[in-house]
Amino acid sequence: MTDFTVVQRRLVAAGYNIGSIDGIAGPKTYTALLAYVAQRPMDAVAELGKALATFAPQYGIDATPARLANFIGQAAHESGGFKYLRELWGPTDVQKRYEGRADLGNTQHGDGFRFRGRGIFQLTGRANYRASGQRIGQPLEAQPELAERPDIAVHTACDFWQSRGLSQLADSGLEDTITRRINGGTNGIVERRKYVARAKGLFA
């Protein structure tokens, strides 16, 4: 398991109120981690931090610094620094192409908008909402807006991480491959690398 003592000391030194330095990563430690990486106030990400404290251990994401740093860094990029749990909608030309995309399971009129990106990993498409919802026990296909709820936003991301084998990639140092698994390409790869590096700096 990851030793959080050094991380906690560095967070306290950086001005984050996590309580006692005890090596136990609870909601305050995770909240401070998210706030530090995204450079936002702790209260702005408190609900996400609380959820991550619950789900990161369940999915083994806290087992190594590489896993946790890559997870948080990728999530920070996908959510605009943990500001957006729902995709900003224009619609842009790319978003217009969500409509009717068989690979996303968008088979009904309006699915592109209905199943737009949500959560800290921007879950997208009817098929992905259905599959993730079935795995985590939430009716996401029937109620897609649930994916915006902070606890579910984190849970779907942890589920995605596990379903795509991203812990193994993180442990192997294949960080750009993680980007491709999440994004389908290399969109925002420079910013992703910066977020991941910032997170890794706490553990180094």
C-alpha positions in Angstrom: 0.0 0.0 0.0 1.0 3.6 -0.6 2.7 5.3 2.4 0.8 8.6 2.8 2.9 10.0 5.6 5.3 11.9 3.3 2.3 13.1 1.2 0.5 14.4 4.2 3.6 16.3 5.4 4.0 17.9 2.1 0.3 18.9 1.9 0.5 20.4 5.3 3.7 22.3 4.4 1.8 23.6 1.3 -0.9 25.0 3.6 -3.6 22.3 3.4 -5.5 21.5 6.5 -5.7 17.7 6.6 -5.8 17.2 10.3 -3.2 14.9 11.9 -0.3 13.4 10.0 -0.9 9.7 10.6 -0.3 8.0 7.3 -4.0 7.2 6.9 -5.6 8.6 3.7 -9.0 9.7 4.7 -11.4 12.2 3.1 -9.3 15.3 4.1 -6.1 13.8 2.7 -7.8 12.9 -0.6 -9.5 16.3 -0.8 -6.2 18.1 -0.3 -4.6 15.9 -3.0 -7.2 16.9 -5.5 -7.0 20.6 -4.4 -3.2 20.6 -4.7 -3.1 19.0 -8.1 -5.9 21.2 -9.5 -4.8 24.3 -7.5 -8.2 24.9 -6.1 -9.6 25.4 -2.6 -10.3 22.3 -0.6 -14.0 23.1 0.0 -14.5 23.2 -3.8 -13.5 19.5 -4.2 -14.5 18.2 -0.8 -17.3 15.9 -2.0 -15.0 14.4 -4.7 -12.3 13.9 -2.1 -14.7 12.1 0.2 -15.8 9.8 -2.6 -12.2 9.0 -3.7 -11.3 8.1 -0.1 -14.1 5.5 -0.4 -13.5 4.1 -3.9 -9.7 4.4 -4.4 -9.0 1.6 -1.9 -11.9 -0.5 -3.2 -10.4 -0.5 -6.7 -6.8 -0.7 -5.7 -6.0 2.7 -7.1 -4.3 3.7 -3.8 -2.0 0.6 -3.9 0.9 2.5 -5.6 1.8 6.1 -6.1 1.9 5.7 -9.9 -1.7 4.5 -10.0 -3.0 7.3 -7.8 -1.0 10.1 -9.5 -2.1 9.0 -12.9 -5.7 8.6 -11.9 -5.8 12.1 -10.3 -3.9 13.7 -13.1 -6.1 12.3 -15.8 -9.2 13.2 -13.9 -8.0 16.7 -13.3 -7.7 17.2 -17.1 -10.9 15.5 -18.0 -12.9 17.7 -15.5 -11.2 21.0 -16.1 -9.5 20.9 -12.7 -12.5 19.2 -11.0 -14.7 22.1 -12.0 -17.0 20.3 -14.5 -18.8 17.0 -13.9 -20.9 17.5 -17.0 -19.5 18.2 -20.5 -19.8 21.8 -21.6 -22.1 21.7 -24.6 -22.0 24.0 -27.7 -22.7 21.8 -29.5 -19.3 21.7 -31.1 -18.7 19.9 -34.4 -17.3 17.0 -32.4 -20.3 16.9 -30.1 -22.7 16.9 -33.0 -21.0 13.7 -34.2 -22.0 11.9 -31.0 -25.5 11.6 -32.4 -26.0 8.2 -34.1 -22.6 6.9 -33.2 -23.0 3.1 -33.0 -19.7 2.6 -31.2 -21.1 4.7 -28.3 -24.5 2.9 -28.4 -26.2 6.2 -29.3 -29.1 4.6 -31.2 -32.0 6.9 -30.3 -32.6 10.5 -31.4 -31.1 12.9 -28.9 -28.7 10.3 -27.4 -25.6 12.4 -28.2 -26.8 15.2 -25.9 -28.5 12.9 -23.4 -25.4 10.8 -22.8 -22.8 13.5 -23.1 -19.7 13.4 -21.0 -20.3 13.2 -17.2 -18.2 12.5 -14.2 -14.5 13.1 -13.6 -13.6 10.8 -16.6 -16.4 12.2 -18.8 -18.4 9.0 -19.3 -19.9 9.3 -22.8 -22.5 7.4 -24.8 -25.5 5.3 -24.0 -23.7 2.0 -24.1 -21.0 3.2 -21.7 -23.6 4.6 -19.3 -25.5 1.2 -19.4 -22.4 -0.9 -18.9 -20.9 1.3 -16.1 -24.3 1.6 -14.4 -24.7 -2.2 -14.4 -21.2 -2.7 -12.9 -21.6 -0.1 -10.1 -25.3 -0.8 -9.4 -26.7 2.6 -10.6 -29.5 3.2 -13.2 -27.3 5.4 -15.3 -29.0 4.6 -18.6 -32.4 5.5 -17.3 -31.1 8.5 -15.3 -27.9 9.7 -16.9 -27.8 12.9 -14.8 -26.8 10.7 -11.8 -23.3 10.5 -13.3 -22.9 14.1 -12.3 -23.3 13.4 -8.6 -19.8 13.6 -7.0 -19.8 10.1 -5.5 -21.0 8.5 -8.7 -18.7 10.8 -10.8 -15.8 9.2 -8.9 -17.2 5.7 -8.8 -17.7 5.6 -12.6 -14.1 6.8 -13.1 -12.8 4.1 -10.8 -14.9 1.5 -12.6 -13.6 2.7 -16.0 -10.0 2.6 -14.6 -10.4 -1.0 -13.6 -12.3 -2.1 -16.6 -9.5 -0.8 -18.9 -6.6 -2.3 -16.9 -5.1 1.1 -16.2 -3.5 0.2 -12.9 -1.2 -2.1 -14.8 -0.3 0.6 -17.3 0.4 3.1 -14.5 2.7 0.6 -12.7 4.5 0.0 -16.0 5.1 3.7 -16.6 2.9 3.7 -19.8 1.3 7.0 -19.0 0.6 8.1 -22.6 -1.1 4.8 -23.2 -3.4 5.6 -20.3 -4.3 8.9 -22.1 -5.2 6.9 -25.2 -7.3 4.5 -23.3 -9.2 7.3 -21.7 -9.4 9.8 -24.5 -9.2 7.6 -27.6 -6.3 9.7 -28.7 -3.8 12.2 -27.3 -6.0 15.2 -26.8 -4.7 17.5 -24.0 -1.7 15.2 -23.5 0.7 18.1 -22.4 -1.7 19.2 -19.7 -2.4 15.6 -18.6 1.4 15.1 -18.2 1.6 18.3 -16.1 -1.2 17.2 -13.8 0.3 13.7 -13.4 3.7 15.1 -12.7 2.3 17.5 -10.1 0.6 14.6 -8.4 3.7 12.4 -8.6 5.8 15.2 -7.0 3.9 14.7 -3.7 5.0 11.1 -3.5 8.6 11.4 -4.8 
